[in-house]
């Protein structure tokens, strides 16, 4: 296996489970040293042990609330101390709250924007400053197909994922002169714990989402992680400000 990230170092947010865990694992498989952080500290510790055991790479876990600037700065400082530099930031931590617009609570709206948008900004700012000092890097922002289409009961989620794409483009413009590539991934329906607990709640609903895809299957966290490796590697050196849809053709059914 060709290791596309040999000698690199990365921060992955929301790395205790789902897509974040898969990204941290795939980065490590490709030779990258990884600091994974998550608000679920104990679960993050278990994930780190599993990744390190499987890959033999340096993998470190940290408890962090991405909405807290102090937590973000602590994680970034620790990564620089451990690795000397930060080559890759995978902004992945996110939440999904289902509610019709007319029934959504203000505090839920504020919470999802704080995690899904503010958290990305705080990490991009802190890591971006480090990448400017070191002369380059890669920032990858996890958006969603929900940024590009309307989904009932997901007004807040769709709005945050669209906001990420706006942030993604501005970061690419401002950081590009410093050798920093910034891109986003837009997953379709992906088989994760969060998705299972929010809207893929019955075999009938699952079948409905599968039927929307050209490849007739749900995405897996590994599908998204492999794209993250591509965007983190030199294979994507001439790509920035873009959002790659990874949905098995789901978007064509809209």
Secondary structure, DSSP 8 states (H G I E B T S, - for coil): ---TTTT-EEEEESTTSHHHHHHHHHHHHTT-EEEEEES-HHHHHHHHHHHHHHH-S-EEEEE--TT-HHHHHHHHHHHHHHHSS--EEEE-------B-GGG--HHHHHHHHIIIIIHHHHHHHHHHHHHHHHT-EEEEEE--GGGTS--TTBHHHHHHHHHHHHHHHHHHHHHHTTTEEEEEEEE-SB--HHHHHHT--SHHHHHHHHHTSSSSS-B-HHHHHHHHHHHHSGGGTT--S-EEEESTTGGGG-
